[in-house]
């Protein structure tokens, strides 16, 4: 939750090559949507490629959270 009280959903999809993990991850995203999660508004989805560089992580936090909320 942000300082302004806005709820943010952030799901990291790390093991998509594993079928059970992938199914569970997609089920969580479905639940987030039912709770009001809207991608590019208050729902962030990242994958392993996003996490290989600390600059990319900082960019996601800055652009998706700090600047928008």
PyMOL commands that set and color helices and strands:
alter all, ss='L'
color gray80, all
select helices_A, chain A and resi 19-34+48-51+54-66
alter helices_A, ss='H'
color red, helices_A
select strands_A, chain A and resi 9-13+43-47
alter strands_A, ss='S'
color yellow, strands_A
deselect
rebuild
show_as cartoon
